[in-house]
Amino acid sequence: MTTGTIQIQAKRPALPLLEPRFAALKKSLVKPEHREKVEESYGRLCRVLASDAEFIRKTGPAMVPEIDFNSLFDETSSQGPAELPPAFADLVRERGCVVLRNVVPEAQATAWEAELIEYTRTHPNVGGFPVEDPQNWSLWWTRPQVQIRSHPRVLAAMACVSRLWHVADPSLPVDLGAQVMYPDRFRIRHPSPNEAYTLPAHLDSGAIERWEDPANRANFAAIFEGNWQDWDGWEAGGRIHAASDLYSVEAACTCWRSLQGWLSLSHTNTGEGTLRLLPNLKASVAYCMLRPLFGNSFAEKEGTIDDSQPTFPGSTPGCTQFFPTRDHHPHLDLDKSMIGIPPVRPGDYVFWHCDLVHEVDRFHPGTTNSSVVYNACSPLTPYNIDSLVGNRAAFAQAMPPPDFELSEYGREQECDHADHGARQENVLCKEGLQALGLAPFDANAPGLTEGEREIRRLANEKLGF
């Protein structure tokens, strides 16, 4: 594509029409005084995407920044919290993803994998997805999972990447340095070159909510003013009250995960049943947010705003995952811009921004398992405190966390297993106890901002400390 106003060359499948109120929502996205600038910016955006997609294709997995965590953090020293070098941090912000190497020793990560495999062999009826041959297991409180979430180096890595975010107003109740434990499942994917896995390109934690919820939409204001290049995807202040589920979906994430992530427990090469990313945060988000204004089959020119139809490609009300597609998001050029991550080893930690397009390899042609434990960054915010309270109660009973309690895949409960890991002795450090709501946050620690102090006080109050 060389311009955002070219004639449509191929007829795309018609977009599904939503309720008429969504046409009114679309008309409200761009103010009249910004309309011309938004059209100009969209054309420029399409040209940038075309150039970037070709660069991503040529660069491949090397697009994902990586760094040895041992160069950032030494638990035996007093150098303080781990920090990414400034230039490297800027690259991570640009691409929206990072691999931290050697977060935990390989031997420890390998031992955790072996224990998880043995647990699933001992308790095969817990189930998972796919139902016929579970690979994402409906388990949350095995001993390895609890230990991983509370391991000092894992928590240090989470604190390190959380520093990629910032809060413009220090009085806002958010603490990026304190974690709320979000119990998720784990994956043990077996090699099978002929077995397709269905998790296509998507964004989690909200679909239509990104436009429909006023607090959520406000995070993208610069894009709707024609200034997508100035959009700051790492400002946390507007995220803390943004709704990601307006339709009470049964299995929706009730926690703001600032960065999604998983710890590798295996040696996995690129393309071997692992993660794929679109490492171009600002341009991809701007395009997904603007596409409803330009993606109607009814428009004569793609670069002209058409806000007449109730269409939001990739979004279905009641589904909290957003799915960009080749048909309706052609300028993303997903065949070029989606790349597999670099090879990972046991103990490597992969993170990606909450707004980054990602998917999973359809096939796993390798020779060993592709094993990971999901463990996202969830900072201490008002929205996340409620999640923490519910997850603490689930831990006490060895029951599925609230976000997963209606899981259709589980046929047994962990509380029925004598060897479940939901025991306080498996929590490995004080910060881990705090992240699980089992110990109070220090609201009087030196150096806290007004907002950090307030959110810690509020969390302690809700947790009963």
Secondary structure, DSSP 8 states (H G I E B T S, - for coil): ---TT-B--S---------THHHHHHHHSS-GGGHHHHHHHHHHHHHHHHHHHHHHHHHGGGGS-EEEGGGT--TTS---S----HHHHHHHHHHTEEEEETSS-HHHHHHHHHHHHHHHHH-GGG-EESSSS-SEES-S--HHHHHHHH-HHHHHHHHHHHTT-B-S-TTSS-EEEEE------EEEE--BTT------SBB-S-STHHHHSHHHHHTTHHHHTT-GGG--TTB-GGGTT--S-SS--TT---S--SEEEEEE-S-B-TTSS-EEE---HHHHHHHHHHHHHH--TT-SBTTS----S---TT--TT---B---TTT-GGG-HHHH-EE---B-TT-EEEEETT--EEE-S-B-SSS-EEEEE--B-EE-HHHHHHHHHHHHHHHHT---GGGTT-SS-SS-GGG-TT---SGGG--SHHHHHHTTSS---TT-TT--HHHHHHHHHHHHHHT-
